[in-house]
Amino acid sequence: MNQQTKITQLIGDLAIPLIGYYFWGWNMFFILFFYILDVGVSTVFTFVKTKAIHNHHQTSNYPWKHIFFILLGYFLTFYLVYFLILNISPKVSISEEIIRFLMMKEMGLPQGIILLPLLIAGGYMQYKISFLIPKAFETTPIDALWHEHVKVFLLIVGVIALLLGLSNWVVFPEGVYVWGMVLGSSGYRYYSR
């Protein structure tokens, strides 16, 4: 992937959460929900990539152990995020925030209706640019593909566990969490591409 494409994708990674925070009235939880949706879309496209590799090589082995670790990663992530939110903002209702996030109106429509197709389109473009066009399905082993995805979850779980531990002693201002999520996520994606 060339430098210009990486920079364009970096700008895209930074744009939606920061525009949401500064112009659309998103709070820290909204950005967190956005990233949860984004990781979900990434996981779906990892399955799509797996199918493409599987079809190309016509192999019978399937990465069940990696799928187990991904499911475990999702469980741990949601569990840790739940307690982190309770430590940071004990009065917040997570279910109300999720509904408010999905139903907030943008251009007259609930943003859940706008945002999910945007995330899927972005995931598809990433899949097309970095996987289909260079024909990575011909050379990428399924284990390597899932190993990379498991690494992302280990990093996410580690960071959330660290923040959960820190939140027992100090709660940072909301902007610190927002910028930490945005810069951390974007930086990881930039350097891992």
C-alpha positions, -999 to +999 in steps of 0.1 A: +000+000+000+015+033-010+020+063+014-007+084-002-033+057+003-022+052+039-025+089+046-060+090+030-071+061+051-056+077+082-076+109+076-108+088+071-100+069+104-097+102+123-126+121+106-158+103+117-151+101+154-137+136+157-164+151+135-189+132+157-174+145+189-169+181+179-198+187+155-225+161+160-228+161+198-212+126+203-198+119+237-171+094+247-196+065+248-208+072+213-172+070+200-167+038+219-199+024+204-186+035+170-154+016+175-173-015+187-193-014+154-161-008+134-144-038+150-175-059+143-175-049+106-137-057+105-145-092+120-172-098+093-147-089+066-121-112+082-147-140+076-152-128+040-114-129+035-113-164+050-139-176+026-120-161-004-088-178+008-107-210+015-123-210-020-091-202-038-071-230-021-100-253-017-088-264+017-107-281+044-091-266+074-110-238+091-095-215+118-118-227+146-092-219+174-089-183+161-126-179+159-128-192+195-103-165+206-122-138+187-154-147+205-135-148+238-120-114+229-155-100+222-168-113+255-138-099+275-140-066+256-177-061+264-172-073+300-142-049+306-158-020+288-190-024+309-170-021+342-148+007+328-179+027+319-193+021+354-160+033+369-157+064+347-193+074+348-214+055+374-246+073+367-247+065+330-272+040+316-254+020+290-286+008+273-300+043+271-267+056+256-267+029+230-303+037+220-295+074+220-264+068+198-284+047+173-315+070+172-297+104+171-308+121+139-284+132+112-299+146+080-333+136+093-325+099+097-313+080+128-275+079+126-276+041+130-292+039+096-265+062+081-235+050+101-237+013+096-238+014+058-208+039+059-188+015+081-197-014+058-188+006+027-155+016+043-148-021+053-156-032+018-132-006+003-105-016+026-111-053+017-111-044-020-079-022-019-058-043+004-071-078-003-089-083-036-070-060-060-035-073-049-049-109-049-038-114-013-062-144-011-037-163-032-008-159-008-022-151+026-025-181+049-058-183+068-039-187+101-020-155+095-051-136+087-068-147+119-036-143+139-036-106+130-072-102+141-065-120+174-036-097+180-059-067+176-083-081+202-054-088+226-043-052+222-079-039+228-084-061+259-050-051+272-057-014+268-092-016+283-078-037+312-052-010+318-077+018+317-100-002+340-072-006+365-063+031+363-099+042+366-099+028+402-075+057+411-080+084+385-107+093+361-095+114+332-115+141+315-137+129+286-115+145+260-085+124+271-104+092+265-118+104+232-084+115+218-068+083+233-093+061+214-090+081+182-052+084+181-046+049+194-069+033+169-057+054+139-021+050+148-024+012+151-042+010+117-017+033+100+014+013+112-002-021+107-012-014+071 
